[in-house]
Amino acid sequence: MRLDCAAFIFTLSAPFMTLCLNLAFVPAFAFPRCCVTVSKKIPRSILRSVCRYEIQSKSGVCDFDALILHFRNKLICAHPRVLKKLKILKHQTGLNANRK
């Protein structure tokens, strides 16, 4: 029995090409961005500059709870206890940090 070389190569490469095509069309939002480390100490100067924050929950797709601080087009992953400090600081200064 003679094995056709072209048919053999096609048999092996077809599943691989299908996988590549499927991955090429996965939307960007399909892979969530999660904090992998958190900072417990955030300087007051950064806390004053926070314009909004998000709460990352470990009950979703991410592995642990975190507070995502947005400031000057940057993101910082902080420990959830930093939220209390942020609210106190914003209340004292009269500024608002909006939750997304």
FENQUI-V831137 format. One record per backbone hydrogen bond with DSSP energy under -1.0 kcal/mol. CO is the residue of the C=O (numbers start at 1). NH is the residue of the N-H. Records with the same first field share a line. If there is no record, write none. Layout:
CO: NH, NH
This chain:
4: 8
5: 9
6: 10
7: 11
8: 12
9: 13
10: 14
13: 17
14: 18
15: 19
16: 20
17: 21
18: 22
19: 23
20: 24
23: 26
27: 30
28: 31
39: 79
43: 47
44: 48
51: 98
52: 70
53: 100
54: 68
56: 66
57: 60
66: 56
67: 78
68: 54
69: 76
70: 51, 52
71: 74
74: 71
76: 69
77: 39
78: 67
79: 82
80: 83
82: 86
83: 87
84: 88
85: 89
86: 90
87: 91
88: 92
89: 93
90: 94, 95
98: 53
